[in-house]
Amino acid sequence: MTNEEQLYNAAASKVNGAVAGQMFGKPCYKIGGKAFVCFFQQEAAFKLTGADHANALALTGAKLFDPSGKGRPMKEWVQVPAVHSNSWSMLAAKAAGYVSSGI
């Protein structure tokens, strides 16, 4: 397991009710069966909305999550580089709150 994956697991598993799973064959964490964070290309991707989405996307190197690599990003998901891993716990909590608000 890479250092980035350890940081991802540490951040995502702190969320109450988070359950490890798979999304597109990649590790993710879910709440109520809905993914809120995914590990991809040694980075973490978060499902966010509103100001949380804008703030995450404004981080240096962050981009919309495009797991297919075919220029079809998932508009609610922001992929955040490991250089910002100190923000991953907060982003995971925000993403979990967003996902669980629809459950």
N, C-alpha and C positions, 0 to 999 in steps of 0.2 A: 504494500500500500504506500503510495507516495505521500509526501508531506502535505501537498495540496488536498489530497483525499482525506487525510486525517483532520485537517482544518475544517473541511466541508462537513465531515461527520460530526465533529465537535460542535459546530455551529448549529446544524440542522437538528441534531438529536436533543438539543436543549429545549426545543419547543414542546410544550405539554401536548400529549396526544399524538405526537409524530410517530409514524410507522414507516420503516424502511420498505422500499419497493423498487419497481422498475418502470421506466418511461422511455420508450423508443430503444429499449435494450440497455439503457444507462441507469446508474443508481439514482434514486430519487427518494424523497420523503413525502408522505401523504398525510392528510387529515381527513377523516370521513371518506376515504377512498379517492380524494382529489389531491393531485400533486401540487406542491407549492414551491419546491426547490429541486433542482436536478444538477448532477455533476457531469460536466461535459468538457472535453479538451483541457483538463486540469483547471477548470474554472467552475464557478457556481452560477446557475441561472435561476432567477426568482420570478414568480408570477406576481406582478404588482399593478397598481392602478394609480391614477391621479398624480399628486405631488411625489409620492414614494417612487413611482415609475420614473418620473422626470429627474428626480434627484439621483437615482441609481444610474440612469442613462448618462447623466452629466459626469460621472466618474471617469477619469482618464482610462481609455482602453475598453470601456463598457460598450456593448452593442446589443441590438436586438438578437435574440436567440434564434438561430437558424440551424436546427439539428440535421436537416437534409443537405445543407450546403448548396442548395440550388436557388438561392435568392428568394426564398419564401419564408421570411422570418415570422415567428409567432409574436404578434404585436404586443401582447400583454407581458411577455417574458423578456427579462434583461439579463444578459450574460455578463458577469462581473469578474474581472481578472483576479488572480490570487494576490496581487500586490495590494488589493483592498480587502484582504481576508479579515482584517480587524473590523470591517463593517458587515461581514457575513451573518453574524448572529442577529444583529439588528434587522437586516434585510430579511432573514428567514422568519423572524417574528412578525414583521410587517406582511410578508407574503402569506404566512399562515393565517393571520387575521383577515386578510382579504379573501382567501379561499374559504375559510370557515364561516364568513358572513353570509355566504350563499347556501350553506348546508341547512 
